[in-house]
């Protein structure tokens, strides 16, 4: 199996964490003040940041598999917190 269930769970958790971390960096409308949690900016940030980081990390896994090595993707929960 190329992708395990645990890796899929880690990708989902990492996507949510990255969206939260970068939600204030990718504000869609700087003139519209939204009090509380802005879900739109959260999903926008997740859509921008997560694919780049996740594809990069899976690139490491693919290269390892091509060379015949075992590789598993793990989210670094300490960093994400």
C-alpha positions in Angstrom: 0.0 0.0 0.0 1.4 3.4 -1.0 -0.6 5.5 1.4 -1.8 4.2 4.7 -4.9 5.3 6.7 -2.6 6.8 9.4 -0.9 9.0 6.7 -4.3 10.2 5.5 -5.3 11.2 9.0 -2.0 13.0 9.5 -2.5 14.9 6.2 -6.0 16.0 7.3 -4.8 17.1 10.8 -1.8 18.9 9.2 -4.1 20.7 6.7 -6.4 21.9 9.5 -3.4 23.0 11.6 -1.8 24.9 8.7 -5.0 26.6 7.9 -5.3 27.8 11.5 -1.6 28.8 11.7 -1.7 30.9 8.5 -5.3 32.2 8.6 -4.2 35.7 9.6 -1.4 35.8 7.0 -3.8 35.2 4.0 -6.6 37.6 4.7 -8.9 37.9 1.6 -10.4 41.3 2.4 -8.3 43.5 4.7 -11.0 46.2 4.8 -13.7 43.9 6.1 -13.4 43.4 9.9 -14.9 40.1 11.1 -15.1 39.6 14.8 -14.4 36.1 16.0 -13.0 33.2 13.9 -13.1 33.8 10.2 -13.7 30.4 8.5 -13.3 31.8 5.0 -9.7 33.0 5.8 -9.0 29.7 7.5 -10.0 27.6 4.5 -8.3 30.0 2.1 -5.0 29.6 4.1 -5.4 25.8 4.2 -6.0 25.7 0.5 -2.8 27.8 -0.2 -0.3 26.3 2.3 -1.3 22.7 2.8 -0.8 21.4 -0.8 2.7 22.8 -1.1 3.9 21.3 2.2 2.1 18.0 1.8 3.3 17.5 -1.8 6.8 18.4 -0.8 6.8 15.8 2.0 5.2 13.1 -0.2 8.0 13.8 -2.7 10.5 12.7 0.0 8.4 9.5 0.4 8.2 8.8 -3.3 12.0 9.2 -3.7 12.6 6.8 -0.8 10.2 4.2 -2.3 11.9 4.5 -5.7 15.2 3.7 -4.1 13.6 0.7 -2.4 13.4 2.1 1.1 10.5 2.1 3.5 9.0 5.5 4.1 6.0 6.7 6.1 4.6 10.3 6.4 4.1 11.5 9.9 2.8 14.9 11.0 5.0 16.6 13.6 2.4 17.4 16.2 4.8 19.2 18.5 5.6 21.7 15.7 2.0 22.1 14.7 1.0 23.0 18.3 
